[in-house]
């Protein structure tokens, strides 16, 4: 596997408990998608 670069952009909720966004990368690994992060325990 060779090194690859990617990009993601997340938007955080005003309470800081969730974030939602998309990502992609290249260099032979044309993958992309969305993600949702949820903060657990605090």
DSSP file (Angstrom, degrees, kcal/mol; ACC not computed):
  #  RESIDUE AA STRUCTURE BP1 BP2  ACC     N-H-->O    O-->H-N    N-H-->O    O-->H-N    TCO  KAPPA ALPHA  PHI   PSI    X-CA   Y-CA   Z-CA
    1    1 A X              0   0    0      0, 0.0     2,-0.3     0, 0.0     3,-0.1   0.000 360.0 360.0 360.0 135.1    0.0    0.0    0.0
    2    2 A X        -     0   0    0     25,-0.2     0, 0.0     1,-0.1     0, 0.0  -0.678 360.0 -90.0-100.1 159.1    1.3    3.4   -0.9
    3    3 A X        -     0   0    0     -2,-0.3     2,-0.3     1,-0.0    -1,-0.1  -0.304  47.7-173.6 -62.8 149.2    0.6    6.6    1.1
    4    4 A X        -     0   0    0     -3,-0.1     2,-0.3    24,-0.0    23,-0.1  -0.982  16.5-136.7-144.4 156.0   -2.5    8.5    0.0
    5    5 A X        +     0   0    0     -2,-0.3    21,-1.4     2,-0.0     2,-0.3  -0.835  24.4 173.5-112.7 150.9   -4.1   11.9    0.9
    6    6 A X  E     -A   25   0A   0     -2,-0.3     2,-0.3    19,-0.2    19,-0.3  -0.823  19.5-133.2-144.1-176.6   -7.7   12.5    1.5
    7    7 A X  E     +A   24   0A   0     17,-2.7    17,-2.1    -2,-0.3     2,-0.3  -0.999  15.7 179.9-146.1 140.8  -10.1   15.2    2.6
    8    8 A X  E     -A   23   0A   0     -2,-0.3     2,-0.4    15,-0.2    15,-0.2  -0.992   9.7-162.6-139.2 149.3  -13.0   15.4    5.0
    9    9 A X  E     -A   22   0A   0     13,-2.0    13,-1.2    -2,-0.3     2,-0.4  -0.979  13.3-173.4-133.0 120.6  -15.3   18.2    6.0
   10   10 A X  E     -A   21   0A   0     -2,-0.4     2,-0.5    11,-0.2    11,-0.2  -0.900  14.6-153.1-116.4 142.4  -17.3   17.9    9.2
   11   11 A X  E     -A   20   0A   0      9,-2.4     9,-2.0    -2,-0.4     2,-0.3  -0.973  18.3-148.9-112.4 121.9  -20.0   20.2   10.6
   12   12 A X  E     -A   19   0A   0     -2,-0.5     7,-0.2     7,-0.2     2,-0.0  -0.685  17.0-115.6 -93.0 142.4  -20.4   20.1   14.4
   13   13 A X    >   -     0   0    0      5,-2.7     3,-1.6    -2,-0.3    -1,-0.1  -0.310  31.6-108.3 -67.8 159.0  -23.6   20.7   16.1
   14   14 A X  T 3  S+     0   0    0      1,-0.3    -1,-0.1     2,-0.1    -2,-0.0   0.778 121.0  51.7 -64.1 -25.9  -23.9   23.7   18.4
   15   15 A X  T 3  S-     0   0    0      3,-0.0    -1,-0.3     1,-0.0    -2,-0.0   0.510 108.1-126.8 -87.8  -3.6  -23.8   21.5   21.5
   16   16 A X  S <  S+     0   0    0     -3,-1.6    -2,-0.1     2,-0.2     3,-0.1   0.612  79.5 111.7  73.6  12.9  -20.7   19.7   20.3
   17   17 A X  S    S+     0   0    0      1,-0.1    22,-3.0    21,-0.1     2,-0.3   0.692  75.8  29.2 -93.6 -19.5  -22.2   16.3   20.7
   18   18 A X  E     - B   0  38A   0     20,-0.2    -5,-2.7     2,-0.0     2,-0.3  -0.956  56.2-170.8-138.1 157.5  -22.4   15.3   17.0
   19   19 A X  E     -AB  12  37A   0     18,-2.0    18,-2.9    -2,-0.3     2,-0.4  -0.989   6.0-171.0-144.6 145.6  -20.7   16.0   13.7
   20   20 A X  E     +AB  11  36A   0     -9,-2.0    -9,-2.4    -2,-0.3     2,-0.3  -0.997  24.3 115.8-139.0 140.8  -21.7   15.1   10.2
   21   21 A X  E     -AB  10  35A   0     14,-2.2    14,-2.5    -2,-0.4     2,-0.3  -0.972  46.1 -92.6-177.0-168.0  -19.8   15.3    6.9
   22   22 A X  E     -AB   9  34A   0    -13,-1.2   -13,-2.0    -2,-0.3     2,-0.3  -0.818  24.2-165.3-128.2 166.0  -18.2   13.7    3.9
   23   23 A X  E     +AB   8  33A   0     10,-2.2    10,-1.8    -2,-0.3     2,-0.3  -0.973   6.8 175.9-146.6 159.0  -14.8   12.4    2.9
   24   24 A X  E     -AB   7  32A   0    -17,-2.1   -17,-2.7    -2,-0.3     2,-0.3  -0.975   3.2-175.0-155.8 159.3  -12.9   11.3   -0.2
   25   25 A X  E     -A    6   0A   0      6,-1.9     6,-0.4    -2,-0.3   -19,-0.2  -0.935   3.4-172.1-146.7 172.7   -9.4   10.2   -1.1
   26   26 A X    >   +     0   0    0    -21,-1.4     3,-0.9    -2,-0.3     5,-0.1  -0.304  42.5 108.8-137.2-142.2   -7.5    9.4   -4.3
   27   27 A X  T 3  S-     0   0    0      1,-0.3   -25,-0.2    -2,-0.1    -1,-0.1   0.931 119.8 -36.9  56.7  52.1   -4.2    8.0   -5.5
   28   28 A X  T 3  S+     0   0    0     -3,-0.1     2,-0.3     1,-0.0    -1,-0.3   0.359 130.6  87.3  87.9  -7.1   -5.7    4.7   -6.7
   29   29 A X    <   -     0   0    0     -3,-0.9     2,-2.8     2,-0.1    -4,-0.2  -0.625  55.9-175.6-122.8  72.4   -8.2    4.4   -3.8
   30   30 A X        +     0   0    0     -2,-0.3     2,-0.3    -6,-0.1    -4,-0.2  -0.390  27.5 149.4 -73.1  75.5  -11.2    6.3   -5.1
   31   31 A X        +     0   0    0     -2,-2.8    -6,-1.9    -6,-0.4     2,-0.3  -0.836  12.9 158.1-110.8 149.2  -13.2    6.0   -1.9
   32   32 A X  E     +B   24   0A   0     -2,-0.3     2,-0.3    -8,-0.2    -8,-0.2  -0.972   6.2 127.7-159.1 163.2  -15.8    8.5   -0.6
   33   33 A X  E     -B   23   0A   0    -10,-1.8   -10,-2.2    -2,-0.3     2,-0.3  -0.988  46.2 -79.6 170.9-167.2  -18.7    8.6    1.7
   34   34 A X  E     -B   22   0A   0     -2,-0.3     2,-0.3   -12,-0.2   -12,-0.3  -0.838  31.8-166.4-121.4 160.3  -20.4   10.2    4.6
   35   35 A X  E     -B   21   0A   0    -14,-2.5   -14,-2.2    -2,-0.3     2,-0.4  -0.995  10.3-158.0-146.0 151.9  -19.9    9.9    8.3
   36   36 A X  E     -B   20   0A   0     -2,-0.3     2,-0.4   -16,-0.2   -16,-0.2  -0.996  11.9-159.4-130.1 126.1  -21.6   10.8   11.5
   37   37 A X  E     -B   19   0A   0    -18,-2.9   -18,-2.0    -2,-0.4     2,-0.5  -0.888   5.4-170.0-107.8 135.5  -19.8   11.1   14.8
   38   38 A X  E     -B   18   0A   0     -2,-0.4     2,-0.3   -20,-0.2   -20,-0.2  -0.988  20.6-131.2-126.8 123.2  -21.5   11.0   18.1
   39   39 A X        -     0   0    0    -22,-3.0     2,-0.4    -2,-0.5     3,-0.1  -0.570  23.6-158.5 -75.5 129.3  -19.8   11.8   21.4
   40   40 A X        -     0   0    0     -2,-0.3    -1,-0.0     1,-0.1    -2,-0.0  -0.875  53.2  -7.7-110.2 142.4  -20.3    9.2   24.0
   41   41 A X              0   0    0     -2,-0.4    -1,-0.1     1,-0.1     0, 0.0   0.548 360.0 360.0  53.6 144.8  -19.8    9.8   27.8
   42   42 A X              0   0    0     -3,-0.1    -1,-0.1     0, 0.0    -2,-0.0   0.317 360.0 360.0-159.0 360.0  -18.4   13.0   28.9
